Amino acid sequence: PNKFEVDLNNGSGQFHHDGNYVGLFEIPQSKISGKAISDVVVKVTFSPDKWSAIGMTTEYYRGTLKFVIDGHANVQIPALGSYQFDAKFDDVIVNVNDPSKDDTHLCAC
């Protein structure tokens, strides 16, 4: 868990599949309490073209669907004099239907 309260602002990013843009996500403005592990509901919009959608559906049913995501958010830590920075992440691979259901590399568990 984090030690201090953290405020998230202006978070967003994109989903890519096979090098093509297929959607976006928005991270809502959120306060994450100190000494807590928190979940934030993220709004996701997919807009692949017809052939990408067919390919993604096929991969999903085969258990091989993966996305690459890029994004950013402004992070503010009030306890540190409202210190803030822009957090950026690139080329994060998300295995959508991990067959073993134990892919926790994105989790602080």
PyMOL commands that set and color helices and strands:
alter all, ss='L'
color gray80, all
select helices_A, chain A and resi 50-62+78-80
alter helices_A, ss='H'
color red, helices_A
select strands_A, chain A and resi 6-17+20-27+30-32+43-46+66-77+83-95
alter strands_A, ss='S'
color yellow, strands_A
deselect
rebuild
show_as cartoon
